[in-house]
Amino acid sequence: MLWQKYTFTGDRWTFTGFHWLSLAFTGFHWLSLAVTGFHGLLLQQNEYLNSFVR
């Protein structure tokens, strides 16, 4: 019985670990998307400013 309980706790911790891992990956994904969007915005702004310089 104790072993079953221990295994259940271990499974629960493993599940929690995977949950946090997937959350972290999602966070990194959104972060990279935000950086990409910001980079694209800067490039757009540069082209916009360059059109004024010409």
C-alpha positions in Angstrom: 0.0 0.0 0.0 2.8 2.4 0.9 4.6 1.6 -2.3 1.4 2.3 -4.3 1.1 5.6 -2.5 4.7 6.5 -3.1 4.3 5.6 -6.8 1.2 7.8 -7.1 3.0 10.7 -5.5 5.9 10.2 -7.9 3.6 10.1 -10.8 1.9 13.3 -9.6 5.3 15.0 -9.2 6.3 13.9 -12.7 3.1 15.1 -14.1 3.6 18.5 -12.4 7.1 18.7 -13.7 5.9 18.0 -17.3 3.2 20.6 -16.8 5.7 23.3 -15.7 8.1 22.3 -18.4 5.4 22.7 -21.1 4.4 26.0 -19.5 8.0 27.1 -19.7 8.2 26.1 -23.3 5.0 28.0 -24.1 6.5 31.0 -22.4 9.7 30.8 -24.4 7.6 30.3 -27.6 5.6 33.5 -26.9 8.8 35.3 -25.9 10.5 34.4 -29.2 7.3 35.4 -31.1 7.3 38.8 -29.3 11.0 39.3 -30.1 10.3 38.4 -33.7 7.3 40.8 -33.9 9.3 43.6 -32.3 12.2 42.9 -34.7 9.8 43.1 -37.6 8.4 46.3 -36.3 11.9 47.8 -36.0 12.7 46.7 -39.6 9.4 48.3 -40.8 10.2 51.5 -38.9 13.7 51.6 -40.4 12.3 51.3 -43.9 9.8 54.0 -43.1 12.5 56.3 -41.8 14.7 55.4 -44.8 11.9 56.5 -47.2 12.0 59.9 -45.5 15.8 60.1 -45.8 15.7 59.5 -49.5 
